[in-house]
Each structure stands twice: as C-alpha cells, then as structure tokens.
Amino acid sequence: MKPKTQRMFSGNHRYHKVDIARGQLETAIRLFLVDGCNMFSAITLAAAAGEILHGLVLNAGKEPFVDYVIKVNDFRKPGDTPKRSSVISHIHNLLFVNALKHHDKKTEAHVEFDAEECALAAILKAIVDYETLTGEHTEAMKTFLTWTKLNLNSERIMSDFEKAPDHFKKL
C-alpha cells in the first residue's frame, strides 16, 4: 500500500482561531470572486469566520460589527434597540446563514434569496471584524474591497455617507 502523502494540514497541529477565521474568510472571498462559483459556501464560510472573529474582537475588548449596528439602530430609533443576541439572529436571518446550515421538519425545502448579495454582506461583515481585531487587511480582502469599489455603486454610497450628520459618521 502506498504511504499517505504529507499535506499542509495533515497531522495534529495547534491553530490560532484568527488563522482559522482568516482561512475561512479568504476562501469565501475566492469563491465569491470566481464568477458562477458556489455562493452558498461563500456565505457559510464567511459566517463561520464572522462568528469566530466576533468572539475574538470581544475578547480583545474591542467593538464588533454587531455593536456598530446597535449604535446605528439607537441613533435612528432611540430606546427601541433589541438585545445583542437578537441583532445577531436578525443579521443571520437577513443573510440566510441558518437556512443554509440547518434543515428540520418545520422548514421549507426551498430557499429564495439573492445568494450573491448575502455572500457580499457576510464577507464584508467578517472583514470589518477582522480589521477591528488586527488593524489590517490581507491581500484577498484588499482584492475583494477593490472589487466592491469597481462593481458596486460606490459613488452613490459615498455621496450618501457625505450627506450623513457628523455624529453619525463617528459611530
């Protein structure tokens, strides 16, 4: 019998969670950027990376993306902000994270949603927490952000941002 070829992840090794999240996020980015590739996997990988990064950001005493969403909600609707866990669940529902990971007797066999838009949002959410944690972007993240600038209506987005009140920009 031919011996097993030693591969990069063969054998028992110790991995830091940030390295695991970075690998998941960069794979999600690669899947997203290859036209016609699997957006379902991009969403679930980005969401898994996002969950790890969220915890690492909190452990580092920094503010995760979800807390920014809560601040924006507080600004728009003072006193009407749900708990952090509810906001996280709401984001996962918007991005169809759980619908792609789970199925039980109560759920439909079909899911209707814009997979590319959900993958885009899940990746961006994870990138925000990665940057908050590390203060940097990897080359894959830089490539993805460049893609968004070239392919999304970035002029309108920046115009809307410039019109926002100054205290909103500081959130």
C-alpha positions as a Markdown table, in Angstrom:
| # | Residue | x | y | z |
|---|---|---|---|---|
| 1 | Met | 0.0 | 0.0 | 0.0 |
| 2 | Lys | 1.3 | 3.5 | -1.0 |
| 3 | Pro | 2.1 | 5.7 | 2.0 |
| 4 | Lys | -0.1 | 8.8 | 2.5 |
| 5 | Thr | 1.4 | 12.0 | 1.1 |
| 6 | Gln | 2.0 | 14.6 | 3.7 |
| 7 | Arg | -0.3 | 17.5 | 3.1 |
| 8 | Met | -0.4 | 21.0 | 4.5 |
| 9 | Phe | -3.0 | 20.2 | 7.2 |
| 10 | Ser | -2.0 | 16.6 | 7.8 |
| 11 | Gly | -1.3 | 15.6 | 11.3 |
| 12 | Asn | -2.2 | 17.1 | 14.6 |
| 13 | His | -1.3 | 20.8 | 14.9 |
| 14 | Arg | -2.3 | 23.7 | 17.1 |
| 15 | Tyr | -4.1 | 26.6 | 15.2 |
| 16 | His | -5.0 | 30.1 | 16.4 |
| 17 | Lys | -8.6 | 30.9 | 15.9 |
| 18 | Val | -7.7 | 34.1 | 14.0 |
| 19 | Asp | -5.8 | 31.9 | 11.5 |
| 20 | Ile | -8.8 | 29.6 | 11.1 |
| 21 | Ala | -11.2 | 32.6 | 10.6 |
| 22 | Arg | -8.8 | 34.2 | 8.1 |
| 23 | Gly | -8.6 | 31.0 | 6.1 |
| 24 | Gln | -12.4 | 30.6 | 6.0 |
| 25 | Leu | -12.8 | 34.3 | 5.1 |
| 26 | Glu | -10.2 | 34.2 | 2.3 |
| 27 | Thr | -11.8 | 31.0 | 0.9 |
| 28 | Ala | -15.2 | 32.7 | 0.9 |
| 29 | Ile | -13.7 | 35.7 | -0.9 |
| 30 | Arg | -12.1 | 33.4 | -3.6 |
| 31 | Leu | -15.5 | 31.6 | -4.0 |
| 32 | Phe | -17.2 | 35.0 | -4.4 |
| 33 | Leu | -14.8 | 36.4 | -6.9 |
| 34 | Val | -14.9 | 33.4 | -9.2 |
| 35 | Asp | -18.0 | 34.1 | -11.4 |
| 36 | Gly | -20.5 | 31.3 | -11.2 |
| 37 | Cys | -18.9 | 29.7 | -8.1 |
| 38 | Asn | -20.7 | 28.5 | -5.1 |
| 39 | Met | -22.2 | 31.5 | -3.2 |
| 40 | Phe | -23.8 | 29.1 | -0.6 |
| 41 | Ser | -20.4 | 28.0 | 0.6 |
| 42 | Ala | -19.1 | 31.6 | 0.5 |
| 43 | Ile | -22.0 | 32.6 | 2.8 |
| 44 | Thr | -21.5 | 29.8 | 5.3 |
| 45 | Leu | -17.7 | 30.2 | 5.3 |
| 46 | Ala | -17.9 | 34.0 | 5.8 |
| 47 | Ala | -20.5 | 33.5 | 8.5 |
| 48 | Ala | -18.3 | 30.9 | 10.4 |
| 49 | Ala | -15.3 | 33.3 | 10.1 |
| 50 | Gly | -17.5 | 36.1 | 11.3 |
| 51 | Glu | -18.6 | 34.2 | 14.4 |
| 52 | Ile | -15.0 | 33.4 | 15.4 |
| 53 | Leu | -13.9 | 37.0 | 14.7 |
| 54 | His | -16.8 | 38.4 | 16.7 |
| 55 | Gly | -15.7 | 36.5 | 19.7 |
| 56 | Leu | -12.1 | 37.4 | 19.3 |
| 57 | Val | -12.9 | 41.1 | 18.9 |
| 58 | Leu | -15.0 | 40.9 | 22.1 |
| 59 | Asn | -12.2 | 39.1 | 24.0 |
| 60 | Ala | -9.8 | 41.8 | 22.8 |
| 61 | Gly | -12.0 | 44.4 | 24.4 |
| 62 | Lys | -12.9 | 46.0 | 21.1 |
| 63 | Glu | -16.2 | 46.7 | 19.4 |
| 64 | Pro | -17.5 | 44.1 | 16.9 |
| 65 | Phe | -19.6 | 44.9 | 13.8 |
| 66 | Val | -22.8 | 44.0 | 15.6 |
| 67 | Asp | -22.2 | 46.7 | 18.3 |
| 68 | Tyr | -21.9 | 49.2 | 15.4 |
| 69 | Val | -25.3 | 48.1 | 14.1 |
| 70 | Ile | -26.8 | 48.5 | 17.6 |
| 71 | Lys | -25.4 | 52.1 | 17.8 |
| 72 | Val | -26.8 | 52.9 | 14.3 |
| 73 | Asn | -30.2 | 51.5 | 15.5 |
| 74 | Asp | -30.1 | 53.5 | 18.7 |
| 75 | Phe | -29.3 | 56.6 | 16.6 |
| 76 | Arg | -32.2 | 56.0 | 14.3 |
| 77 | Lys | -34.7 | 54.7 | 16.8 |
| 78 | Pro | -33.6 | 55.7 | 20.4 |
| 79 | Gly | -34.8 | 53.3 | 23.1 |
| 80 | Asp | -36.0 | 50.7 | 20.5 |
| 81 | Thr | -32.9 | 48.5 | 20.2 |
| 82 | Pro | -33.1 | 44.8 | 20.8 |
| 83 | Lys | -30.6 | 42.7 | 22.7 |
| 84 | Arg | -27.2 | 41.9 | 21.0 |
| 85 | Ser | -28.3 | 38.2 | 20.6 |
| 86 | Ser | -31.5 | 39.3 | 18.8 |
| 87 | Val | -29.5 | 41.6 | 16.5 |
| 88 | Ile | -27.1 | 38.7 | 15.7 |
| 89 | Ser | -30.0 | 36.4 | 15.0 |
| 90 | His | -31.6 | 39.1 | 12.8 |
| 91 | Ile | -28.4 | 39.5 | 10.8 |
| 92 | His | -28.1 | 35.8 | 10.3 |
| 93 | Asn | -31.7 | 35.6 | 9.1 |
| 94 | Leu | -31.1 | 38.5 | 6.7 |
| 95 | Leu | -28.1 | 36.7 | 5.3 |
| 96 | Phe | -29.8 | 33.3 | 5.3 |
| 97 | Val | -27.0 | 31.8 | 7.3 |
| 98 | Asn | -29.1 | 29.4 | 9.3 |
| 99 | Ala | -31.3 | 28.4 | 6.3 |
| 100 | Leu | -28.1 | 27.3 | 4.5 |
| 101 | Lys | -26.7 | 25.4 | 7.5 |
| 102 | His | -29.8 | 23.7 | 9.0 |
| 103 | His | -33.0 | 21.9 | 8.0 |
| 104 | Asp | -35.7 | 20.4 | 10.1 |
| 105 | Lys | -39.3 | 19.2 | 9.6 |
| 106 | Lys | -40.7 | 22.7 | 10.1 |
| 107 | Thr | -38.7 | 24.4 | 7.3 |
| 108 | Glu | -39.3 | 24.6 | 3.6 |
| 109 | Ala | -37.2 | 22.5 | 1.2 |
| 110 | His | -36.6 | 25.6 | -0.9 |
| 111 | Val | -35.0 | 28.9 | 0.0 |
| 112 | Glu | -35.5 | 32.0 | -2.1 |
| 113 | Phe | -32.9 | 34.8 | -1.7 |
| 114 | Asp | -30.2 | 36.7 | -3.5 |
| 115 | Ala | -27.2 | 34.5 | -2.8 |
| 116 | Glu | -24.6 | 36.9 | -4.2 |
| 117 | Glu | -25.9 | 39.8 | -2.1 |
| 118 | Cys | -25.9 | 37.7 | 1.0 |
| 119 | Ala | -22.4 | 36.4 | 0.3 |
| 120 | Leu | -21.2 | 40.0 | -0.2 |
| 121 | Ala | -22.7 | 41.2 | 3.1 |
| 122 | Ala | -21.4 | 38.2 | 5.1 |
| 123 | Ile | -17.9 | 38.7 | 3.7 |
| 124 | Leu | -18.0 | 42.5 | 4.4 |
| 125 | Lys | -19.3 | 41.9 | 8.0 |
| 126 | Ala | -16.4 | 39.4 | 8.6 |
| 127 | Ile | -13.8 | 41.8 | 7.1 |
| 128 | Val | -14.9 | 44.6 | 9.4 |
| 129 | Asp | -14.3 | 42.4 | 12.5 |
| 130 | Tyr | -11.0 | 41.1 | 11.1 |
| 131 | Glu | -9.8 | 44.7 | 10.6 |
| 132 | Thr | -11.1 | 45.7 | 14.1 |
| 133 | Leu | -9.1 | 42.8 | 15.6 |
| 134 | Thr | -5.9 | 43.0 | 13.6 |
| 135 | Gly | -5.8 | 46.6 | 12.2 |
| 136 | Glu | -5.1 | 45.2 | 8.7 |
| 137 | His | -6.5 | 43.6 | 5.6 |
| 138 | Thr | -5.0 | 40.6 | 3.8 |
| 139 | Glu | -4.3 | 40.7 | 0.1 |
| 140 | Ala | -7.5 | 38.7 | -0.6 |
| 141 | Met | -9.5 | 41.3 | 1.5 |
| 142 | Lys | -7.9 | 44.2 | -0.4 |
| 143 | Thr | -8.8 | 42.5 | -3.7 |
| 144 | Phe | -12.4 | 42.0 | -2.5 |
| 145 | Leu | -12.7 | 45.6 | -1.4 |
| 146 | Thr | -11.4 | 46.8 | -4.7 |
| 147 | Trp | -13.9 | 44.6 | -6.5 |
| 148 | Thr | -16.7 | 46.2 | -4.4 |
| 149 | Lys | -15.5 | 49.7 | -5.4 |
| 150 | Leu | -15.4 | 48.8 | -9.1 |
| 151 | Asn | -18.6 | 46.8 | -9.2 |
| 152 | Leu | -21.0 | 48.5 | -6.8 |
| 153 | Asn | -22.5 | 51.9 | -7.0 |
| 154 | Ser | -19.7 | 53.3 | -4.7 |
| 155 | Glu | -20.2 | 56.9 | -5.9 |
| 156 | Arg | -23.8 | 56.9 | -4.6 |
| 157 | Ile | -22.8 | 55.2 | -1.4 |
| 158 | Met | -20.1 | 57.7 | -0.7 |
| 159 | Ser | -22.4 | 60.6 | -1.6 |
| 160 | Asp | -25.0 | 59.3 | 0.9 |
| 161 | Phe | -22.2 | 59.0 | 3.6 |
| 162 | Glu | -21.1 | 62.6 | 3.0 |
| 163 | Lys | -24.7 | 63.8 | 3.5 |
| 164 | Ala | -25.0 | 62.0 | 6.8 |
| 165 | Pro | -24.8 | 64.1 | 10.0 |
| 166 | Asp | -21.2 | 64.3 | 11.5 |
| 167 | His | -22.2 | 62.4 | 14.7 |
| 168 | Phe | -23.4 | 59.5 | 12.6 |
| 169 | Lys | -20.1 | 59.3 | 10.8 |
| 170 | Lys | -18.3 | 58.9 | 14.1 |
| 171 | Leu | -20.3 | 55.8 | 15.2 |
